[in-house]
Amino acid sequence: ILPALASPLGLCLLLVLLGLLLNARRWVLRGILILTVCALPATSNMLWRQLERGHAPQDPSDAPTAEAIVVLSGMLRAVPSGDGFAYEWSEAADRYFAGVDLALAMKAPKLIFTRGAQPWSAGAPEGEVLFERARRDLVPEGMLALTPPVENTAQEAQAVAEMLSPKAKVLLVTSAFHMPRAEDLFREAGLEVTPWPVDFRASANKTTMMDFIPSAGGLSGTSAALREFLGRAYYAYLK
């Protein structure tokens, strides 16, 4: 609920509602201004750059060896198919392909997928689908492992830690913007982490006038970036 209320759209609606209740036009205008600024692609890209600061794409051949490669969930969506479900990649699909590349490069003897699922999720837990896909992609079945069901990054970290020896070295594969929070949680769980960031969202294209025209894509990117900032703040508060 909190990310929804703190999102640009949620905040705009609250301010507009406040303005209508108080008969104060200035609150309505403030809400519209916030929504407009957040819908700029330039705003979205600036936030993604900040979240991904300090990380860059890497070649699997340069990765150190570890005891396990850990691929965090968040890259599939279930879609209706006949009487069941089919699965399609989301923007974070690089997580899977990077994990498989590291496994095939023999950077660790174990490739762990997490059984990520929310109470409202449809279909099988994500890790089970990825497990079968990795078998088809010629990853030896003896290398593959699954965590118990998990709902968030903190649970993923704890589940992986329980599967490995204390202080085990892991190659942690997740989206670049998500890496700082995930890395902290896995270290708190007692693991030695080598971050392997993928799924970079910040654009390297030159800034143009189009970046200052509000768009649905800009609003979506800004909302997702702010959600990650909120997640970092939440876990920092828990410490």
matplotlib code that plots the C-alpha trace (Angstrom):
import matplotlib.pyplot as plt

x = [0.0, 2.8, 4.5, 1.1, 0.4, 4.0, 3.9, 3.7, 0.1, -1.0, 0.5, -1.1, -4.5, -4.2, -3.3, -6.1, -8.6, -7.3, -7.7, -11.2, -12.1, -10.6, -11.7, -8.0, -6.8, -3.2, -3.2, -4.7, -2.0, 0.7, -0.5, -0.6, 2.9, 4.3, 2.7, 4.0, 7.6, 7.6, 6.3, 9.3, 11.7, 14.5, 13.3, 13.1, 16.5, 18.1, 16.7, 17.8, 21.3, 21.4, 20.1, 22.6, 25.6, 28.8, 27.7, 28.5, 27.8, 30.5, 31.6, 31.0, 34.6, 35.7, 33.6, 35.4, 34.5, 32.0, 30.1, 26.8, 25.3, 22.0, 19.4, 16.7, 13.1, 11.3, 11.5, 8.4, 4.7, 2.0, -0.5, -3.7, -3.2, -6.1, -7.0, -3.7, -0.9, 2.0, 5.0, 6.6, 9.7, 9.6, 12.2, 14.3, 14.9, 18.6, 18.8, 18.1, 20.4, 23.2, 22.8, 22.9, 25.9, 27.8, 26.8, 27.9, 31.2, 31.6, 31.9, 30.2, 29.0, 25.5, 22.9, 20.1, 16.8, 14.4, 10.7, 9.5, 5.7, 3.2, 0.0, -1.9, 0.5, -0.9, 0.8, 3.8, 6.5, 8.9, 11.9, 10.2, 9.6, 13.2, 14.6, 12.9, 14.0, 17.6, 17.5, 16.4, 19.2, 21.7, 22.6, 23.4, 20.5, 22.9, 23.9, 20.3, 18.7, 15.5, 14.8, 11.5, 8.7, 9.7, 7.9, 10.6, 14.4, 14.9, 13.3, 15.4, 18.6, 17.6, 16.5, 19.8, 21.8, 20.1, 21.0, 24.7, 27.6, 28.2, 30.2, 29.6, 30.7, 27.9, 27.6, 24.5, 22.5, 19.8, 18.9, 21.5, 19.0, 18.1, 21.6, 22.6, 19.6, 19.9, 23.7, 23.1, 20.5, 22.6, 25.5, 23.3, 22.3, 26.0, 27.0, 30.1, 28.6, 30.1, 27.5, 26.7, 24.3, 22.3, 19.1, 20.4, 17.6, 19.4, 19.8, 23.1, 21.4, 21.9, 19.3, 16.9, 13.7, 11.7, 13.1, 11.1, 7.8, 5.6, 4.9, 3.4, 6.8, 8.4, 5.8, 6.2, 10.0, 9.9, 7.3, 9.5, 12.6, 10.9, 9.6, 13.2, 14.3, 11.4, 12.5, 16.1, 14.8, 12.5, 15.4, 17.7, 15.0, 14.8, 18.5]
y = [0.0, 2.4, 2.3, 3.0, 6.0, 7.3, 6.8, 9.9, 9.0, 8.2, 11.4, 13.4, 11.9, 12.6, 16.3, 16.7, 15.2, 17.4, 20.4, 19.5, 18.9, 22.2, 24.1, 25.1, 25.2, 25.4, 21.8, 20.6, 22.4, 21.0, 17.5, 18.1, 19.6, 16.6, 14.2, 16.2, 16.3, 12.6, 11.8, 13.3, 10.7, 12.9, 12.5, 8.8, 8.4, 10.6, 8.4, 5.2, 6.6, 7.3, 3.9, 2.1, 4.3, 2.2, -0.7, -1.6, -4.6, -7.4, -10.3, -13.8, -14.8, -12.1, -13.4, -15.0, -18.5, -19.0, -21.8, -20.8, -18.5, -17.0, -15.6, -13.6, -13.8, -11.0, -11.7, -13.7, -13.0, -15.6, -15.1, -17.1, -20.1, -22.5, -23.9, -23.0, -20.5, -19.7, -17.6, -14.6, -12.6, -9.2, -6.4, -8.2, -11.3, -10.5, -12.0, -15.5, -15.3, -13.9, -16.7, -19.4, -17.8, -17.9, -21.5, -22.6, -20.8, -23.1, -20.2, -22.2, -25.8, -24.7, -22.4, -21.4, -20.0, -18.6, -19.8, -16.2, -15.8, -13.3, -14.5, -13.1, -14.5, -16.8, -20.0, -21.8, -20.1, -18.4, -20.5, -23.7, -22.4, -21.1, -24.4, -26.3, -23.7, -24.0, -27.7, -27.1, -24.6, -27.5, -26.5, -29.9, -30.8, -31.6, -27.9, -26.7, -25.9, -24.2, -22.3, -22.8, -20.4, -16.7, -13.4, -10.8, -10.2, -10.6, -14.1, -15.0, -14.1, -16.2, -19.2, -19.2, -18.9, -21.9, -23.9, -23.1, -23.3, -20.2, -17.5, -19.2, -17.2, -16.4, -14.7, -12.6, -11.9, -9.3, -6.0, -3.2, -0.9, -3.6, -4.8, -2.5, -3.5, -7.2, -7.2, -5.8, -8.4, -11.3, -10.1, -9.7, -13.4, -14.4, -14.8, -13.4, -11.7, -10.8, -8.6, -9.4, -6.6, -6.9, -5.4, -1.8, 0.8, 4.1, 5.2, 6.2, 8.1, 11.8, 14.0, 15.5, 17.5, 14.3, 13.7, 16.7, 15.7, 13.8, 10.2, 7.1, 5.4, 8.2, 8.0, 4.2, 4.4, 7.2, 5.2, 2.0, 4.0, 5.7, 2.3, 1.1, 4.2, 3.6, 0.0, 1.1, 3.6, 0.9, -1.6, 1.2, 2.1, -1.6, -1.6]
z = [0.0, 0.9, -2.5, -4.2, -2.0, -2.5, -6.2, -8.4, -9.5, -6.0, -4.6, -7.5, -6.8, -3.1, -3.7, -6.2, -3.7, -1.0, -3.2, -4.0, -0.4, 0.7, -2.4, -2.8, -6.4, -5.4, -4.1, -7.4, -9.4, -7.2, -7.8, -11.6, -11.5, -9.6, -12.1, -15.1, -13.8, -12.9, -16.4, -18.1, -19.5, -18.3, -14.7, -15.1, -16.6, -13.9, -11.2, -12.9, -13.2, -9.5, -8.6, -10.8, -9.9, -9.3, -11.5, -15.1, -17.4, -17.1, -19.2, -17.6, -18.4, -15.9, -13.0, -10.1, -9.0, -6.2, -4.4, -6.0, -8.6, -7.2, -9.6, -7.9, -9.1, -10.9, -14.6, -15.6, -15.8, -16.2, -19.0, -19.7, -22.0, -22.5, -19.1, -17.6, -17.9, -20.1, -19.1, -20.8, -20.0, -18.4, -18.7, -16.1, -18.3, -18.3, -14.8, -16.1, -19.1, -17.0, -14.5, -17.2, -18.9, -15.6, -15.0, -18.4, -17.9, -14.8, -12.4, -9.6, -9.1, -8.3, -9.9, -7.5, -8.6, -6.0, -5.8, -5.9, -5.7, -4.1, -2.5, -5.6, -8.2, -10.8, -12.1, -10.7, -8.5, -10.9, -9.9, -11.0, -14.5, -14.7, -13.4, -16.3, -18.8, -17.6, -18.2, -21.7, -22.1, -21.3, -17.8, -16.1, -13.8, -11.0, -10.9, -10.5, -7.1, -5.9, -2.6, -0.7, -1.6, -0.9, -1.2, -1.0, -1.2, 2.5, 2.4, -0.7, 1.2, 4.2, 2.1, 0.1, 3.3, 4.8, 1.6, 1.8, 4.3, 6.5, 4.8, 1.4, -1.6, -4.0, -7.4, -6.9, -10.1, -10.1, -11.7, -11.3, -9.6, -7.1, -6.4, -3.4, -1.4, -2.4, -1.7, 1.8, 2.7, 1.5, 3.5, 6.5, 6.0, 6.4, 2.8, 0.9, -2.1, -5.5, -7.2, -10.8, -11.9, -15.1, -16.5, -16.7, -17.1, -17.5, -21.1, -22.6, -25.4, -25.9, -24.2, -26.7, -26.5, -26.4, -22.9, -21.7, -23.1, -20.5, -21.4, -19.9, -20.2, -18.3, -15.5, -15.3, -15.1, -12.5, -10.4, -10.5, -9.6, -6.7, -5.5, -5.2, -3.3, -0.9, -0.5, 0.3, 2.9, 4.4, 4.9, 6.2, 8.8, 9.9, 10.6]

ax = plt.figure().add_subplot(projection="3d")
ax.plot(x, y, z, "-o")
ax.set_aspect("equal")
plt.show()
